[in-house]
């Protein structure tokens, strides 16, 4: 039998796993997802596809595992919750505009903390994603491009 504190922690992690699935975090943060073959052995360790937003640049879904160098390992659970709800990282930088933090801002304290606990429970996976890329930068990864109406689609290279 698990001690009560451990049982509650396990419940929070399971709730967080459930919420992360509903929130679609794998879509932007799991390698292979945009190619139709998500690599669940590297779940949430960062994408290899950037989103390009006209005038803002291109942004790759970062590593959400607790890796100390390339992921959220140095972030506290509270800092993860703050980023989910406000779109602001611990270093003060805003998350990429494609990150739907506004949709997550109204999560309950319990649910937001469950997400943070789940992310901290993942195996740490070393994977440094490229970018972000400013407008005009040479992009070193695949790009999902958003173009305004009337624009010309990119030519194949």
Buried (B, 14 or more C-beta within 10 A) or exposed (E): EEEEEEEEBEEBBBBBBBBBEEBEBBEBBBBBBBEEEBEEEBBBBBBBBBBBBEEBBBBBBBBBBBBEEBBBEEBEBEBBBBBBBBBBBBEEEEBBEBBBBEEBEEBEEEBBBBBBBBBBBBEBBEBEBBBBBEEEEEBEBEBBBEEEEEEEEEEEE
